[in-house]
Amino acid sequence: MTGYVQEKIAEGVLNWDPRLFILLPSVGITAIYFLRKYAFQNRKNKGIKEIYTTLETRKDHLPFSKYHPTISTAF
């Protein structure tokens, strides 16, 4: 679903004004920054830390909450 929406937005931007390819990502990154800072009280992203910890310790599994079955079957 995300890929579909992303594709439709990209097609619309390309047809409307190609300069928005620069503006829209900047707006998105700024929105993520302010959401993290104010809505989530500047909390660290624990999910990324768990992935790096798993890679460093060479565990063969991630916590169940990080497991997505379509990713493992795609390879």
C-alpha positions, 0 to 999 in steps of 0.5 A: 500500500505504501508503494502504491501511494508513493507512486501515485504521489510521484506521478502527480508531482511529475505532472504538476511541477517537477520542482516539488521533487526537491520540496516535498522530501524536505517537508517530510524530513522536517515533519519527522524531525518536529514529530519526534521532538515534540510529539514523542518527547525526543525519544530515541528510536529503539527499533533501529538500536535492536537491529544493530545489536542483533547484527553486532552479536550475530544473533539469528533472530530479531524480537518477534515484534520486528519480524515480518513474514513477507520479508523472509519469504521474499528472499 
